Amino acid sequence: MSSAEVASLIRGAQRITAICHENPDADTLGAALAIRFAAERLGKQAEVVSGDPVPPFLAFLPGVEAVRSRPALEPDLAVVVDAGDLARTGSVARDCADWLAASRIANVDHHVSNPGFGDAQLIDPEAAATCELVALLLPELGVELDRNLATVLMAGIVQDTHTFAHPNATPRTLRVSAELVEAGAPLSAINRSIYADKPFSTLALWGQILAGIGQRRDGRIVHAAMTLQMLSDTGAEASASEGFVDLLGSTRAADITVLFKEADASTTRVSVRTTARADAVAITGAFGGGGHARAAGCTLQRPLDEARQAVLAECEAELARGDAGGR
C-alpha cells in the first residue's frame, strides 16, 4: 500500500486516464470519476474510460455522461481502479494494448487477488471499496472534498458494502463515509438509486431467475442462472442482474451462493458470495478469477450448463476443504 507513490505519479502527469473494469459497477466508476475530478482540480487533462457501457442504474453519477469506451488522450498516466488484474479492464486491455504499453500505470484496488501490476500500487484488501482508498488518497493530493467527489465515492462504498450491511464495512469505512456525507453525499438517494429504484423489467427478470433456483449440500450451496432468453423475454439489460446474488445470500443455510450469467453461447460469467465457512477467491481462482474472500467472480469460456457443473463441483470441494479444517 503506497498512496504517496500513486499521488506522486498523479501530480507529475499532465494527462490522466482513469480506467474501469469490465461490466462496471459503482465502485469502479465512482473511483474513476473521483480520479478525474481530482486531476482536473489539479489542472490536468483527465478522462474516464470503460470498455463496457455504464449500467442505467448508475446514470445518476455526476460526470458519468462523459465516460468513454477507449482513451482519447495521448498516453501519459493510466490509473486503473478496482481491477484485480489488467485483463479485468476487458476490451481496453485487449484493444488498447499499445496505448497502455506507452503509458505509466497506477494500480488502485482492494482485491486480495491483485498481483500488484503497474508502476505504482495502492492496494489494500482491508478496504471495503476502492472508493474508500481514493477518498483516503485525496488529502495526499491536496484535493478537498466537494459534493460531486463525495457522491461518486459514496456510491462505490454503498454498493460494495450493501449500504454497510456486509462485514467488510470497518470503522475506517464508516469514518470515511461520515466525511463524505458531511461533504454533501446524498446517502439515502444513492442507496435508493442502487438498490431500490428498479424498473419492472428488472423485477420480471429476477422473478425468472428466482424460479430456477437450485441447491446442493442440504442448502449450503444455493445457485441460480440468468440466460439470454430471460433477458429477451423481460426486455431487461444484462446489468439488471446486479444485486441478485445478494438476494441469494439471504438464504438462511447458505454458505456459498452463486449466480451464473450467460454472456453468449460459449461464455458464462459467475458471481460468488460466501460466509466465513468458504473462500470465494479459492472457488473463482480455480477458473482464473479473483476478488475477495467473501465476494469474487470469474468468466468461463464454456456454455452455461458446462460452466455450472464445473463451478458447483468446485464449490462442493471448497466446502469439503473447510469442513476438514483446510480453510
ROVEX-875245 format. One line per 5 residues: their letters; for each residue x, y, z of N, C-alpha, C, O. Coordinates in steps of 0.05 Angstrom, whole numbers. Layout:
N
A) X:Y:Z:X:Y:Z:X:Y:Z:X:Y:Z ~ ...
***
This chain:
327
MSSAE) 17:-24:0:0:0:0:18:25:0:33:29:19 ~ 16:41:-21:33:65:-22:18:88:-36:19:92:-60 ~ 2:102:-20:-12:125:-30:7:147:-40:0:162:-58 ~ 30:149:-27:49:170:-34:60:167:-63:62:186:-78 ~ 66:142:-71:76:136:-98:54:142:-118:60:153:-139
VASLI) 30:133:-113:8:139:-132:3:169:-134:-1:179:-156 ~ 3:182:-111:-2:211:-112:20:226:-127:15:245:-141 ~ 45:216:-124:67:228:-139:64:225:-169:69:244:-184 ~ 55:201:-178:51:197:-206:28:216:-216:31:227:-238 ~ 7:219:-201:-15:236:-209:-6:265:-211:-12:279:-230
RGAQR) 9:274:-191:18:302:-191:37:307:-214:38:329:-225 ~ 53:287:-222:73:290:-243:62:287:-271:76:293:-290 ~ 37:278:-274:26:274:-301:11:299:-310:2:315:-294 ~ 9:301:-336:-7:323:-348:-34:312:-360:-54:327:-361 ~ -33:287:-368:-57:274:-379:-63:248:-363:-46:231:-362
ITAIC) -86:247:-352:-93:224:-334:-118:210:-345:-139:223:-348 ~ -115:185:-349:-138:168:-358:-145:148:-336:-128:131:-330 ~ -168:150:-325:-178:132:-304:-193:109:-318:-212:115:-333 ~ -185:85:-313:-196:62:-328:-211:43:-309:-201:35:-288 ~ -236:37:-317:-253:19:-301:-249:-10:-309:-238:-16:-330
HENPD) -260:-28:-292:-260:-56:-300:-285:-61:-318:-303:-45:-319 ~ -285:-84:-332:-307:-91:-349:-333:-94:-333:-331:-98:-308 ~ -356:-92:-346:-381:-93:-332:-381:-74:-307:-382:-84:-285 ~ -378:-49:-311:-372:-31:-289:-394:-29:-268:-418:-31:-275 ~ -386:-27:-243:-404:-23:-221:-399:4:-209:-383:20:-219
ADTLG) -412:10:-186:-410:36:-174:-382:41:-163:-373:64:-162 ~ -368:20:-154:-342:24:-142:-321:32:-163:-306:51:-159 ~ -320:17:-185:-300:24:-206:-307:51:-219:-289:67:-224 ~ -333:56:-224:-340:82:-237:-336:105:-217:-326:126:-225 ~ -344:101:-192:-341:122:-173:-312:129:-168:-305:153:-167
AALAI) -295:109:-166:-266:114:-163:-254:128:-187:-239:147:-184 ~ -262:119:-211:-251:131:-235:-260:160:-238:-244:178:-245 ~ -286:165:-233:-296:193:-235:-282:211:-214:-276:234:-220 ~ -278:200:-190:-264:216:-170:-235:223:-178:-226:245:-173 ~ -222:203:-190:-195:209:-200:-196:231:-221:-179:249:-222
RFAAE) -215:229:-239:-218:250:-260:-223:277:-247:-210:297:-254 ~ -242:279:-229:-249:305:-216:-224:316:-201:-218:340:-203 ~ -210:299:-187:-187:307:-172:-165:317:-191:-152:338:-186 ~ -160:303:-212:-140:310:-232:-146:337:-244:-129:354:-248 ~ -172:342:-251:-180:367:-263:-176:390:-243:-169:412:-250
RLGKQ) -181:384:-217:-177:405:-197:-147:412:-195:-140:434:-187 ~ -130:393:-202:-101:398:-202:-91:410:-228:-67:413:-232 ~ -109:416:-246:-102:429:-271:-94:410:-293:-81:418:-313 ~ -100:384:-290:-93:364:-310:-116:360:-330:-139:367:-325 ~ -109:349:-353:-129:337:-371:-136:309:-361:-118:294:-352
AEVVS) -161:303:-361:-169:277:-349:-193:266:-364:-210:281:-375 ~ -195:239:-363:-218:225:-375:-223:199:-360:-206:190:-346 ~ -247:189:-364:-254:162:-352:-261:144:-376:-275:151:-394 ~ -250:120:-374:-253:100:-396:-265:74:-384:-255:64:-364 ~ -286:65:-397:-298:39:-390:-304:24:-416:-319:34:-433
GDPVP) -292:1:-419:-297:-14:-444:-326:-23:-448:-335:-26:-470 ~ -340:-26:-426:-368:-34:-427:-386:-10:-419:-376:8:-405 ~ -411:-9:-428:-428:14:-423:-434:17:-393:-433:-2:-378 ~ -440:41:-385:-449:47:-358:-477:36:-354:-495:42:-370 ~ -481:20:-333:-508:9:-329:-528:32:-322:-520:51:-310
PFLAF) -553:29:-331:-573:51:-327:-576:59:-298:-581:83:-293 ~ -574:41:-279:-578:48:-251:-557:66:-240:-560:77:-218 ~ -535:70:-255:-514:88:-246:-513:114:-262:-494:130:-260 ~ -534:119:-277:-536:144:-293:-537:169:-276:-532:191:-286 ~ -543:166:-250:-544:190:-232:-517:200:-224:-515:223:-214
LPGVE) -495:185:-229:-469:194:-220:-460:219:-235:-462:220:-259 ~ -450:239:-221:-441:263:-234:-418:256:-253:-399:242:-246 ~ -419:267:-277:-397:263:-297:-399:238:-313:-382:234:-330 ~ -418:221:-307:-419:194:-320:-425:196:-350:-418:178:-365 ~ -438:218:-358:-445:221:-386:-420:224:-404:-422:221:-428
AVRSR) -397:231:-392:-372:236:-408:-354:211:-408:-332:213:-419 ~ -363:189:-397:-346:164:-397:-342:155:-425:-361:153:-441 ~ -317:149:-432:-310:140:-459:-305:110:-460:-299:97:-440 ~ -308:98:-484:-303:69:-487:-274:62:-492:-266:39:-490 ~ -258:82:-500:-229:78:-503:-215:105:-499:-228:126:-502
PALEP) -189:105:-493:-176:131:-488:-176:150:-512:-173:141:-534 ~ -180:176:-506:-178:196:-526:-153:214:-522:-143:226:-541 ~ -143:214:-497:-119:229:-491:-94:213:-500:-95:188:-502 ~ -73:227:-506:-47:213:-511:-37:200:-486:-42:210:-464 ~ -23:177:-489:-14:163:-465:4:181:-447:22:195:-456
DLAVV) -2:179:-421:14:193:-400:12:176:-375:31:161:-368 ~ -10:178:-360:-15:162:-336:-42:149:-338:-62:163:-341 ~ -43:123:-335:-68:108:-333:-71:100:-303:-53:87:-292 ~ -94:108:-291:-100:99:-264:-121:78:-266:-145:84:-272 ~ -114:53:-262:-132:30:-265:-144:25:-237:-130:20:-218
VDAGD) -171:27:-236:-184:26:-209:-202:2:-207:-218:-4:-225 ~ -200:-12:-185:-218:-34:-177:-215:-58:-196:-235:-73:-199 ~ -192:-62:-208:-188:-84:-226:-167:-103:-214:-144:-95:-210 ~ -175:-128:-209:-157:-147:-197:-132:-153:-213:-112:-161:-202 ~ -134:-150:-240:-111:-151:-257:-118:-135:-282:-141:-127:-286
LARTG) -98:-129:-299:-102:-111:-322:-122:-123:-341:-137:-108:-355 ~ -123:-149:-343:-142:-162:-362:-171:-156:-354:-189:-158:-371 ~ -176:-149:-329:-203:-143:-320:-214:-118:-332:-238:-112:-329 ~ -197:-102:-345:-208:-79:-359:-221:-86:-386:-231:-69:-400 ~ -221:-112:-392:-236:-122:-415:-225:-113:-442:-202:-116:-448
SVARD) -243:-100:-457:-235:-91:-484:-213:-70:-484:-199:-67:-504 ~ -210:-55:-462:-189:-35:-461:-162:-49:-461:-144:-41:-476 ~ -159:-71:-445:-134:-86:-446:-129:-99:-472:-106:-100:-482 ~ -150:-109:-485:-147:-124:-510:-142:-105:-534:-125:-110:-550 ~ -157:-83:-535:-157:-66:-559:-138:-43:-557:-131:-30:-577
CADWL) -130:-36:-533:-112:-12:-529:-86:-20:-516:-74:-5:-501 ~ -76:-44:-523:-51:-54:-511:-27:-35:-517:-11:-30:-500 ~ -26:-25:-542:-4:-7:-549:-6:19:-533:15:30:-524 ~ -30:29:-529:-34:54:-513:-25:49:-485:-11:65:-473 ~ -33:26:-473:-25:20:-446:5:16:-443:17:24:-423
AASRI) 17:4:-463:46:0:-462:62:26:-462:84:27:-452 ~ 50:47:-474:63:73:-476:58:90:-451:70:112:-449 ~ 40:82:-434:32:98:-411:43:86:-385:47:62:-383 ~ 48:103:-366:53:94:-339:27:85:-327:6:95:-334 ~ 28:66:-308:3:55:-297:4:56:-266:23:47:-254
ANVDH) -17:68:-255:-21:67:-226:-44:48:-221:-65:49:-234 ~ -40:30:-202:-59:9:-196:-71:14:-168:-58:12:-148 ~ -97:21:-168:-111:27:-143:-134:7:-140:-152:5:-156 ~ -132:-10:-119:-151:-32:-117:-153:-43:-88:-136:-37:-71 ~ -174:-58:-83:-177:-70:-57:-181:-101:-58:-190:-113:-39
HVSNP) -175:-113:-81:-178:-142:-84:-153:-156:-74:-131:-149:-81 ~ -158:-176:-57:-136:-192:-46:-121:-207:-67:-97:-214:-64 ~ -134:-212:-90:-121:-227:-112:-105:-210:-130:-92:-221:-149 ~ -104:-184:-126:-89:-166:-144:-59:-172:-142:-47:-173:-120 ~ -45:-178:-165:-17:-185:-165:2:-162:-162:26:-166:-159
GFGDA) -8:-137:-163:10:-114:-159:21:-104:-185:45:-97:-186 ~ 6:-104:-207:16:-94:-232:19:-64:-232:9:-50:-214 ~ 33:-53:-251:35:-24:-255:61:-12:-243:77:-26:-230 ~ 64:14:-247:88:28:-238:86:37:-209:106:41:-195 ~ 61:39:-199:57:46:-171:30:32:-163:12:30:-179
QLIDP) 29:24:-138:5:9:-129:-5:21:-103:10:27:-85 ~ -31:23:-101:-45:28:-76:-66:6:-73:-88:8:-83 ~ -58:-15:-59:-74:-39:-57:-78:-45:-27:-59:-49:-12 ~ -103:-46:-19:-109:-52:9:-134:-70:11:-156:-59:9 ~ -130:-96:14:-154:-114:16:-171:-109:40:-194:-119:42
EAAAT) -161:-93:60:-178:-87:83:-198:-65:77:-217:-60:93 ~ -194:-51:55:-213:-30:47:-239:-43:37:-238:-63:22 ~ -262:-32:45:-287:-43:36:-292:-38:7:-306:-53:-6 ~ -280:-17:-4:-284:-9:-32:-260:6:-41:-246:18:-26 ~ -256:5:-68:-234:22:-79:-240:51:-75:-222:67:-72
CELVA) -266:59:-74:-273:86:-69:-264:95:-41:-258:119:-37 ~ -263:77:-22:-253:84:4:-223:92:2:-214:111:15 ~ -208:77:-14:-180:83:-18:-176:110:-32:-158:125:-25 ~ -192:115:-52:-190:141:-67:-197:164:-48:-184:185:-50 ~ -216:160:-31:-223:181:-12:-199:187:7:-194:210:13
LLLPE) -185:166:15:-161:170:32:-138:181:16:-119:192:28 ~ -138:178:-10:-116:189:-27:-119:219:-31:-99:233:-35 ~ -143:229:-30:-148:258:-36:-131:277:-19:-120:296:-30 ~ -129:273:7:-112:291:23:-83:291:14:-69:311:16 ~ -74:267:5:-46:265:-5:-42:282:-30:-20:291:-35
LGVEL) -64:285:-45:-63:302:-69:-68:331:-64:-65:348:-81 ~ -77:337:-39:-84:365:-33:-111:373:-44:-115:397:-50 ~ -129:354:-49:-155:360:-60:-176:356:-39:-178:335:-26 ~ -192:377:-34:-214:376:-14:-239:364:-26:-244:367:-50 ~ -254:351:-9:-280:340:-18:-299:362:-26:-300:383:-14
DRNLA) -315:357:-47:-338:373:-53:-361:353:-58:-358:329:-55 ~ -385:364:-65:-408:346:-68:-405:325:-89:-412:302:-85 ~ -394:332:-112:-390:313:-134:-371:290:-126:-377:267:-130 ~ -349:298:-115:-329:278:-106:-342:260:-85:-340:235:-86 ~ -356:272:-65:-368:257:-44:-389:237:-55:-392:215:-45
TVLMA) -404:246:-74:-426:230:-85:-416:205:-100:-425:183:-95 ~ -396:209:-117:-386:186:-132:-371:166:-114:-373:142:-118 ~ -357:177:-94:-343:159:-76:-362:144:-57:-358:120:-52 ~ -383:157:-48:-403:144:-31:-417:122:-47:-424:101:-35 ~ -422:126:-72:-436:106:-88:-421:80:-89:-432:58:-86
GIVQD) -394:82:-92:-378:58:-92:-379:43:-65:-380:19:-64 ~ -378:58:-44:-378:46:-17:-405:34:-12:-407:12:0 ~ -427:47:-20:-454:37:-16:-457:10:-30:-467:-9:-18 ~ -448:9:-55:-452:-17:-70:-435:-39:-59:-444:-62:-57 ~ -410:-33:-53:-392:-54:-44:-396:-64:-15:-387:-85:-7
THTFA) -411:-48:1:-417:-56:28:-447:-64:31:-455:-71:53 ~ -462:-61:9:-491:-64:11:-502:-46:32:-517:-54:50 ~ -494:-20:29:-501:1:48:-495:-7:77:-512:-7:95 ~ -470:-16:81:-458:-22:107:-469:-48:120:-465:-52:143 ~ -483:-64:104:-493:-89:115:-473:-112:114:-476:-131:129
HPNAT) -453:-110:96:-434:-132:93:-412:-129:115:-407:-107:124 ~ -399:-151:122:-378:-150:143:-353:-135:134:-335:-131:151 ~ -350:-128:109:-326:-113:100:-327:-84:109:-307:-70:107 ~ -349:-74:119:-351:-46:128:-337:-44:156:-347:-54:176 ~ -315:-30:156:-299:-28:180:-303:-1:193:-316:17:181
PRTLR) -292:4:217:-294:30:229:-283:52:210:-293:74:209 ~ -261:45:196:-249:65:177:-269:71:155:-272:94:147 ~ -283:51:145:-303:54:124:-324:74:133:-332:92:118 ~ -333:70:158:-354:88:169:-344:116:173:-359:135:169 ~ -319:119:182:-308:146:185:-305:160:158:-313:184:156
VSAEL) -295:146:138:-294:158:111:-321:165:101:-325:187:90 ~ -341:148:105:-368:153:96:-380:177:110:-395:192:97 ~ -375:180:136:-385:203:150:-375:229:138:-389:249:136 ~ -349:229:131:-338:253:118:-350:258:91:-354:281:84 ~ -357:237:76:-370:240:50:-398:252:53:-406:269:38
VEAGA) -413:242:73:-439:253:78:-438:282:86:-453:299:78 ~ -418:288:103:-414:316:112:-408:334:89:-415:358:89 ~ -394:323:68:-387:339:45:-410:341:24:-407:354:4 ~ -432:328:30:-455:331:12:-465:306:-2:-484:308:-18 ~ -453:283:3:-462:258:-10:-490:252:0:-495:249:24
PLSAI) -509:249:-18:-537:243:-11:-541:213:-6:-549:198:-24 ~ -534:203:18:-533:175:23:-559:160:17:-559:140:4 ~ -581:171:27:-607:158:23:-614:156:-7:-623:135:-16 ~ -609:177:-22:-615:177:-51:-597:157:-66:-606:144:-84 ~ -572:156:-57:-553:137:-70:-562:108:-65:-563:92:-84
NRSIY) -569:102:-40:-579:75:-34:-603:68:-50:-605:46:-60 ~ -622:87:-53:-646:81:-68:-640:77:-98:-651:59:-110 ~ -622:93:-109:-615:91:-137:-603:63:-143:-608:51:-164 ~ -586:54:-125:-571:29:-130:-588:5:-123:-587:-16:-137 ~ -604:6:-101:-618:-18:-91:-648:-18:-93:-660:-39:-91
ADKPF) -661:5:-97:-690:5:-95:-704:14:-121:-725:3:-127 ~ -693:32:-136:-706:43:-159:-702:24:-183:-687:30:-201 ~ -717:2:-183:-714:-18:-205:-738:-17:-223:-760:-16:-214 ~ -733:-17:-250:-755:-18:-268:-770:-45:-267:-759:-65:-257 ~ -794:-46:-277:-809:-71:-277:-794:-93:-291:-796:-116:-282
STLAL) -780:-87:-312:-766:-108:-327:-745:-122:-309:-740:-146:-312 ~ -733:-107:-291:-713:-119:-273:-727:-139:-254:-717:-161:-250 ~ -749:-130:-242:-764:-148:-224:-774:-173:-239:-774:-195:-228 ~ -783:-169:-264:-791:-192:-280:-768:-211:-285:-771:-236:-284 ~ -745:-200:-291:-721:-216:-295:-714:-232:-269:-709:-256:-270
WGQIL) -714:-218:-247:-708:-230:-221:-727:-253:-215:-720:-274:-204 ~ -753:-249:-223:-772:-270:-218:-766:-295:-234:-768:-317:-224 ~ -757:-291:-259:-749:-314:-275:-724:-328:-265:-723:-353:-264 ~ -705:-312:-256:-681:-324:-245:-687:-340:-219:-678:-362:-215 ~ -704:-327:-202:-711:-340:-177:-726:-366:-181:-724:-384:-165
AGIGQ) -742:-367:-202:-758:-391:-208:-740:-415:-213:-749:-438:-210 ~ -715:-410:-221:-697:-432:-228:-676:-437:-206:-656:-451:-211 ~ -681:-427:-182:-662:-430:-160:-657:-460:-154:-675:-476:-155 ~ -632:-466:-147:-625:-494:-140:-608:-495:-115:-597:-474:-107 ~ -604:-518:-104:-587:-521:-80:-572:-547:-81:-580:-566:-95
RRDGR) -550:-548:-66:-535:-572:-61:-526:-573:-32:-528:-553:-18 ~ -517:-596:-24:-507:-600:4:-527:-589:25:-520:-574:42 ~ -552:-598:22:-573:-590:42:-576:-560:44:-580:-550:66 ~ -574:-546:22:-578:-518:22:-553:-501:28:-555:-477:29 ~ -531:-513:33:-506:-498:39:-496:-484:13:-481:-465:15
IVHAA) -503:-495:-10:-496:-483:-35:-523:-476:-49:-539:-493:-54 ~ -527:-450:-55:-551:-441:-68:-542:-428:-94:-524:-411:-94 ~ -556:-435:-116:-547:-424:-142:-571:-418:-160:-593:-429:-157 ~ -566:-400:-179:-587:-393:-199:-572:-384:-224:-548:-379:-224 ~ -587:-381:-246:-575:-374:-271:-592:-354:-286:-617:-355:-285
MTLQM) -579:-335:-299:-592:-316:-317:-585:-323:-346:-561:-325:-353 ~ -605:-328:-362:-600:-336:-390:-606:-313:-409:-619:-293:-402 ~ -596:-315:-433:-601:-295:-453:-631:-294:-460:-642:-273:-467 ~ -644:-318:-459:-673:-319:-464:-688:-303:-443:-708:-291:-450 ~ -679:-304:-418:-693:-289:-397:-691:-259:-404:-711:-244:-400
LSDTG) -668:-250:-412:-664:-222:-419:-683:-214:-442:-695:-193:-442 ~ -685:-231:-462:-702:-226:-485:-732:-226:-476:-747:-209:-485 ~ -739:-244:-459:-767:-246:-451:-776:-222:-435:-799:-213:-437 ~ -758:-211:-418:-766:-189:-400:-758:-162:-411:-768:-142:-400 ~ -742:-161:-431:-732:-135:-441:-712:-121:-423:-709:-97:-425
AEASA) -700:-137:-405:-681:-125:-386:-653:-125:-398:-646:-141:-416 ~ -636:-107:-388:-608:-106:-395:-593:-126:-378:-602:-134:-356 ~ -570:-136:-387:-554:-155:-372:-547:-144:-345:-544:-159:-326 ~ -543:-117:-343:-535:-105:-318:-557:-106:-297:-552:-101:-273 ~ -581:-114:-305:-604:-116:-286:-600:-138:-266:-614:-139:-246
SEGFV) -581:-156:-272:-576:-178:-252:-560:-168:-228:-557:-182:-208 ~ -550:-144:-230:-533:-133:-208:-549:-133:-182:-572:-123:-181 ~ -538:-145:-161:-551:-146:-135:-567:-172:-130:-573:-178:-107 ~ -572:-187:-151:-588:-212:-147:-573:-232:-130:-585:-246:-114 ~ -546:-233:-133:-532:-253:-118:-533:-247:-88:-531:-265:-71
DLLGS) -537:-221:-81:-541:-215:-52:-568:-224:-42:-570:-232:-19 ~ -588:-225:-60:-614:-236:-52:-610:-266:-46:-622:-276:-27 ~ -595:-280:-63:-590:-308:-57:-576:-312:-30:-581:-331:-16 ~ -559:-293:-24:-544:-295:1:-561:-292:26:-551:-297:48 ~ -586:-284:23:-604:-282:46:-616:-309:54:-630:-311:73
TRAAD) -609:-330:38:-619:-357:45:-605:-366:71:-581:-364:73 ~ -621:-375:90:-611:-379:117:-587:-398:119:-568:-393:133 ~ -588:-421:106:-568:-442:110:-544:-439:90:-525:-454:93 ~ -546:-421:72:-526:-420:50:-499:-410:60:-497:-389:72 ~ -478:-425:54:-451:-416:58:-438:-406:32:-420:-390:32
ITVLF) -449:-416:9:-439:-407:-17:-464:-401:-34:-481:-418:-37 ~ -465:-378:-46:-486:-371:-65:-472:-363:-91:-452:-349:-92 ~ -484:-373:-113:-472:-370:-140:-493:-361:-160:-515:-372:-161 ~ -487:-340:-175:-503:-332:-198:-488:-336:-223:-466:-325:-227 ~ -499:-352:-241:-487:-356:-268:-502:-338:-288:-526:-337:-288
KEADA) -486:-324:-304:-497:-306:-324:-487:-313:-352:-463:-312:-358 ~ -506:-321:-369:-499:-329:-396:-493:-304:-412:-510:-288:-417 ~ -467:-301:-421:-459:-278:-437:-464:-283:-466:-473:-265:-481 ~ -457:-307:-475:-463:-316:-502:-463:-346:-502:-461:-358:-480 ~ -465:-359:-525:-468:-388:-526:-444:-403:-514:-447:-426:-506
STTRV) -421:-390:-513:-397:-403:-503:-383:-389:-480:-360:-395:-473 ~ -396:-369:-468:-384:-353:-446:-404:-350:-423:-427:-343:-427 ~ -394:-356:-399:-411:-354:-375:-396:-337:-354:-373:-344:-347 ~ -409:-317:-344:-397:-301:-322:-409:-312:-295:-432:-320:-294 ~ -393:-311:-275:-401:-324:-249:-395:-304:-226:-373:-293:-225
SVRTT) -414:-301:-209:-411:-285:-185:-415:-303:-161:-434:-319:-160 ~ -396:-302:-142:-397:-320:-118:-396:-303:-93:-380:-284:-90 ~ -413:-310:-74:-413:-298:-47:-411:-321:-27:-422:-342:-31 ~ -396:-316:-5:-393:-337:15:-395:-326:43:-392:-302:48 ~ -400:-344:62:-397:-338:90:-368:-344:98:-352:-350:81
ARADA) -362:-341:124:-335:-347:133:-327:-376:131:-304:-383:135 ~ -347:-393:124:-341:-421:122:-330:-429:95:-324:-453:91 ~ -327:-410:77:-317:-417:50:-303:-392:39:-309:-369:47 ~ -284:-396:20:-268:-375:8:-276:-371:-21:-272:-389:-37 ~ -288:-348:-27:-298:-343:-54:-274:-342:-74:-277:-350:-97
VAITG) -251:-332:-65:-228:-330:-83:-218:-358:-90:-209:-362:-112 ~ -219:-376:-70:-210:-404:-76:-227:-416:-98:-217:-431:-114 ~ -253:-411:-97:-271:-422:-117:-266:-409:-145:-262:-424:-164 ~ -267:-383:-146:-264:-370:-172:-235:-371:-183:-231:-371:-207 ~ -216:-372:-164:-188:-374:-173:-182:-400:-189:-164:-400:-205
AFGGG) -198:-421:-184:-195:-445:-200:-201:-442:-229:-194:-458:-246 ~ -215:-419:-235:-222:-414:-263:-211:-387:-273:-221:-375:-292 ~ -189:-378:-260:-175:-354:-268:-187:-328:-258:-180:-307:-267 ~ -207:-330:-240:-220:-306:-229:-207:-297:-204:-185:-305:-197 ~ -220:-279:-190:-209:-268:-165:-229:-249:-152:-252:-247:-160
GHARA) -220:-236:-131:-237:-217:-116:-230:-217:-87:-207:-213:-80 ~ -250:-222:-70:-247:-221:-41:-255:-248:-30:-268:-264:-43 ~ -247:-253:-5:-254:-278:7:-284:-283:9:-293:-306:7 ~ -300:-262:12:-329:-265:14:-343:-259:-12:-367:-266:-14 ~ -330:-247:-31:-343:-240:-56:-323:-240:-79:-303:-226:-78
AGCTL) -328:-256:-99:-309:-259:-122:-324:-266:-147:-348:-272:-147 ~ -310:-266:-169:-322:-273:-195:-302:-284:-214:-278:-283:-210 ~ -313:-295:-236:-296:-306:-257:-312:-308:-282:-337:-306:-282 ~ -298:-312:-304:-311:-316:-330:-300:-342:-342:-276:-346:-344 ~ -318:-360:-350:-311:-385:-362:-318:-385:-392:-340:-377:-399
QRPLD) -299:-394:-408:-305:-397:-437:-318:-424:-441:-307:-442:-454 ~ -341:-427:-429:-357:-452:-431:-386:-445:-432:-394:-424:-422 ~ -402:-462:-445:-431:-458:-444:-442:-459:-416:-429:-469:-398 ~ -465:-447:-412:-477:-444:-385:-478:-470:-369:-468:-472:-347 ~ -489:-491:-381:-493:-516:-366:-466:-528:-358:-462:-539:-336
EARQA) -446:-527:-377:-420:-538:-371:-406:-522:-349:-393:-533:-331 ~ -408:-495:-351:-396:-478:-330:-409:-483:-303:-395:-484:-283 ~ -435:-486:-303:-449:-491:-278:-439:-516:-264:-434:-516:-240 ~ -437:-538:-279:-428:-563:-267:-399:-560:-256:-393:-570:-234 ~ -382:-546:-271:-354:-544:-262:-352:-527:-237:-338:-534:-218
VLAEC) -366:-504:-236:-364:-486:-214:-377:-498:-189:-366:-495:-167 ~ -400:-511:-192:-413:-523:-169:-396:-546:-157:-396:-550:-133 ~ -382:-560:-175:-364:-581:-164:-342:-569:-148:-334:-580:-127 ~ -331:-546:-157:-311:-532:-141:-322:-521:-115:-308:-520:-95 ~ -347:-512:-116:-360:-503:-91:-362:-526:-71:-356:-522:-47
EAELA) -369:-549:-80:-371:-572:-62:-343:-579:-51:-340:-586:-28 ~ -323:-577:-68:-295:-583:-59:-286:-563:-38:-273:-570:-19 ~ -294:-538:-42:-286:-517:-23:-300:-522:4:-288:-518:25 ~ -326:-529:4:-339:-536:29:-325:-559:43:-322:-559:67 ~ -318:-579:27:-304:-603:39:-278:-595:52:-271:-604:73
RGDAG) -263:-577:38:-237:-567:50:-242:-553:76:-228:-557:96 ~ -263:-536:76:-269:-521:100:-278:-539:123:-270:-535:146 ~ -295:-558:116:-304:-576:137:-282:-593:149:-283:-601:172 ~ -261:-598:132:-239:-614:141:-218:-598:155:-197:-608:164 ~ -223:-572:158:-204:-554:171:-183:-543:153:-162:-534:162
GR) -188:-545:126:-168:-535:107:-170:-506:102:-153:-494:89 ~ -190:-493:113:-193:-464:110:-194:-451:137:-196:-426:139
***
